[in-house]
């Protein structure tokens, strides 16, 4: 959660909505993301999506199956997920 909060602070300093997210697999952060909607001029550049994109690149696989083992693999954000 500390990593997600740090990413949220980075978003705030860049005049974005202060949201950060990390994807954790087997207790290792495999993806990080922060809101970049304004900078990217892209409605899909939410922290959660950017964290999943980062995890996909880290795994070199577009199938980021973090739900396979729900007890060990998680996504953390500093607020509720956007809908």
Backbone as JSON, one array per atom type, in Angstrom:
{
  "sequence": "XXXXXXXXXXXXXXXXXXXXXXXXXXXXXXXXXXXXXXXXXXXXXXXXXXXXXXXXXXXXXXXXXXXXXXXXXXXXXXXXXXX",
  "N": [[0.81, -1.19, 0.0], [2.03, 1.2, 0.65], [3.59, 1.78, -1.6], [1.61, 2.31, -3.5], [0.52, 4.61, -2.39], [2.7, 6.36, -2.61], [2.86, 6.59, -5.39], [0.43, 7.85, -5.81], [0.97, 10.29, -4.61], [2.87, 11.25, -6.43], [1.19, 11.58, -8.65], [-0.46, 13.64, -7.7], [1.42, 15.74, -7.47], [1.84, 16.2, -10.11], [-0.43, 17.41, -10.92], [-2.57, 15.69, -11.36], [-5.43, 13.53, -10.71], [-5.06, 12.25, -7.52], [-4.19, 9.21, -7.49], [-2.84, 6.03, -7.0], [-1.61, 2.79, -7.95], [-0.77, -0.65, -7.45], [0.24, -3.86, -8.66], [0.42, -7.0, -7.27], [2.13, -10.01, -7.17], [2.65, -13.08, -5.8], [3.71, -11.85, -3.51], [5.4, -9.92, -4.58], [5.89, -6.84, -6.15], [4.69, -6.43, -9.31], [3.69, -4.66, -11.07], [3.19, -1.17, -11.55], [1.35, 1.84, -11.28], [0.04, 5.11, -11.94], [-2.37, 7.77, -11.94], [-2.62, 9.21, -15.11], [-4.28, 10.56, -16.74], [-4.8, 13.25, -17.49], [-2.26, 14.2, -18.42], [-1.76, 12.35, -20.48], [-3.97, 12.79, -21.98], [-6.01, 10.9, -22.14], [-8.67, 8.95, -21.51], [-8.52, 6.37, -20.53], [-6.27, 6.14, -18.99], [-6.09, 5.52, -16.21], [-4.91, 4.87, -12.87], [-5.16, 2.15, -12.11], [-5.4, 0.79, -14.55], [-3.01, 1.55, -15.76], [-1.24, 0.28, -14.0], [-1.84, -2.39, -14.49], [-1.05, -2.51, -17.17], [1.69, -2.08, -16.84], [2.36, -4.38, -15.36], [1.8, -6.33, -17.24], [3.79, -5.79, -19.14], [6.03, -6.32, -17.55], [5.72, -9.05, -17.09], [5.87, -9.87, -19.65], [3.64, -10.66, -21.06], [0.37, -10.47, -22.15], [-1.66, -11.55, -20.71], [-2.4, -11.01, -17.72], [-2.82, -12.72, -15.14], [-3.89, -12.25, -12.35], [-5.83, -13.16, -10.73], [-5.81, -15.84, -10.46], [-4.74, -17.09, -8.18], [-6.2, -16.02, -5.71], [-5.63, -15.54, -3.03], [-2.93, -14.88, -2.82], [-2.24, -13.13, -4.87], [-2.68, -9.81, -5.73], [-4.25, -6.57, -6.21], [-3.58, -3.3, -5.35], [-4.93, -0.19, -4.48], [-5.0, 3.32, -3.66], [-7.51, 4.21, -3.26], [-11.03, 3.57, -3.88], [-11.7, 1.49, -6.73], [-12.18, 2.9, -9.95], [-15.29, 3.21, -11.7]],
  "CA": [[0.0, 0.0, 0.0], [2.92, 2.37, 0.67], [3.97, 2.08, -2.98], [0.45, 2.93, -4.14], [0.42, 5.97, -1.85], [3.77, 7.16, -3.21], [2.43, 6.86, -6.76], [-0.65, 8.84, -5.7], [1.63, 11.58, -4.37], [3.44, 11.67, -7.72], [0.07, 12.08, -9.46], [-0.85, 14.93, -7.13], [2.44, 16.73, -7.83], [1.72, 16.44, -11.56], [-1.78, 17.96, -11.1], [-3.51, 14.63, -11.74], [-6.18, 13.0, -9.58], [-4.04, 11.51, -6.79], [-4.46, 7.78, -7.34], [-1.75, 5.14, -7.37], [-1.99, 1.38, -7.87], [0.27, -1.65, -7.7], [-0.19, -5.24, -8.83], [1.32, -7.84, -6.51], [2.05, -11.44, -7.45], [3.53, -13.83, -4.91], [4.32, -10.86, -2.61], [6.35, -9.07, -5.32], [5.21, -5.87, -7.01], [5.0, -6.68, -10.72], [3.17, -3.56, -11.87], [2.94, 0.09, -10.86], [0.68, 2.82, -12.12], [-0.58, 6.28, -11.33], [-3.22, 8.47, -12.89], [-1.98, 10.07, -16.12], [-5.38, 10.9, -17.65], [-4.62, 14.61, -18.02], [-1.01, 14.26, -19.18], [-1.89, 11.54, -21.69], [-5.22, 13.12, -22.65], [-6.53, 9.56, -22.43], [-9.61, 8.57, -20.46], [-8.2, 5.04, -20.0], [-4.99, 6.17, -18.27], [-6.28, 5.48, -14.77], [-3.83, 4.2, -12.16], [-5.35, 0.69, -12.13], [-5.1, 0.32, -15.91], [-1.56, 1.71, -15.96], [-0.57, -0.76, -13.22], [-1.99, -3.65, -15.24], [-0.17, -2.4, -18.35], [3.05, -2.26, -16.34], [2.51, -5.79, -15.0], [1.84, -7.07, -18.5], [5.14, -5.62, -19.7], [6.97, -7.02, -16.66], [5.56, -10.5, -17.32], [5.99, -10.1, -21.09], [2.46, -11.45, -21.4], [-0.82, -9.65, -21.98], [-2.56, -12.23, -19.79], [-2.0, -10.79, -16.33], [-3.8, -13.51, -14.41], [-3.67, -12.07, -10.92], [-6.94, -13.74, -9.98], [-5.63, -17.29, -10.41], [-4.58, -17.46, -6.77], [-6.69, -14.79, -5.1], [-5.06, -15.34, -1.7], [-1.56, -14.38, -2.89], [-2.07, -12.14, -5.94], [-3.61, -8.73, -5.42], [-4.06, -5.23, -6.74], [-3.82, -2.32, -4.31], [-5.04, 1.22, -4.86], [-5.19, 4.15, -2.48], [-8.94, 4.54, -3.17], [-11.84, 2.59, -4.6], [-11.5, 1.39, -8.17], [-13.13, 3.69, -10.75], [-16.26, 2.44, -12.48]],
  "C": [[0.86, 1.26, 0.0], [3.33, 2.77, -0.74], [2.82, 2.75, -3.73], [0.29, 4.37, -3.66], [1.5, 6.88, -2.43], [3.42, 7.53, -4.65], [1.31, 7.9, -6.78], [-0.05, 10.23, -5.45], [2.25, 12.13, -5.65], [2.35, 12.24, -8.62], [-0.34, 13.47, -8.99], [0.12, 16.03, -7.55], [2.42, 17.07, -9.31], [0.33, 16.97, -11.92], [-2.77, 16.96, -11.69], [-4.35, 14.28, -10.52], [-5.23, 12.06, -8.83], [-4.42, 10.05, -6.49], [-3.23, 7.01, -7.8], [-2.21, 3.7, -7.2], [-0.78, 0.5, -8.1], [-0.39, -3.01, -7.87], [0.87, -6.11, -8.16], [1.07, -9.3, -6.84], [3.09, -12.14, -6.6], [4.37, -12.88, -4.05], [5.39, -9.99, -3.26], [5.54, -8.11, -6.19], [5.65, -6.12, -8.44], [4.47, -5.58, -11.63], [2.88, -2.35, -11.0], [2.25, 1.03, -11.81], [0.15, 3.97, -11.31], [-1.44, 6.93, -12.39], [-2.39, 9.34, -13.81], [-3.02, 10.51, -17.15], [-5.16, 12.26, -18.29], [-3.38, 14.7, -18.9], [-1.1, 13.51, -20.51], [-3.08, 11.94, -22.55], [-5.92, 11.84, -23.1], [-7.39, 9.1, -21.25], [-9.27, 7.21, -19.84], [-6.92, 5.02, -19.17], [-5.17, 6.31, -16.75], [-5.16, 4.65, -14.14], [-3.93, 2.68, -12.27], [-4.99, 0.11, -13.49], [-3.61, 0.43, -16.17], [-0.77, 0.66, -15.18], [-0.68, -2.11, -13.93], [-1.14, -3.65, -16.5], [1.28, -2.66, -17.96], [3.32, -3.72, -16.0], [2.6, -6.66, -16.26], [3.21, -6.99, -19.15], [6.17, -6.39, -18.88], [6.93, -8.53, -16.91], [5.78, -10.89, -18.78], [4.83, -10.98, -21.57], [1.23, -10.57, -21.16], [-1.84, -10.28, -21.05], [-2.03, -12.1, -18.36], [-3.04, -11.46, -15.46], [-3.55, -13.4, -12.92], [-4.78, -12.72, -10.09], [-6.82, -15.26, -9.86], [-5.53, -17.79, -8.97], [-4.92, -16.22, -5.95], [-6.08, -14.53, -3.73], [-3.68, -14.7, -1.74], [-1.37, -13.24, -3.88], [-3.12, -11.06, -5.79], [-3.28, -7.47, -6.19], [-4.43, -4.27, -5.62], [-3.95, -0.94, -4.92], [-5.26, 2.01, -3.58], [-6.61, 4.65, -2.36], [-9.72, 3.47, -3.9], [-11.59, 2.63, -6.09], [-12.57, 2.2, -8.89], [-14.06, 2.76, -11.52], [-16.72, 3.23, -13.66]]
}
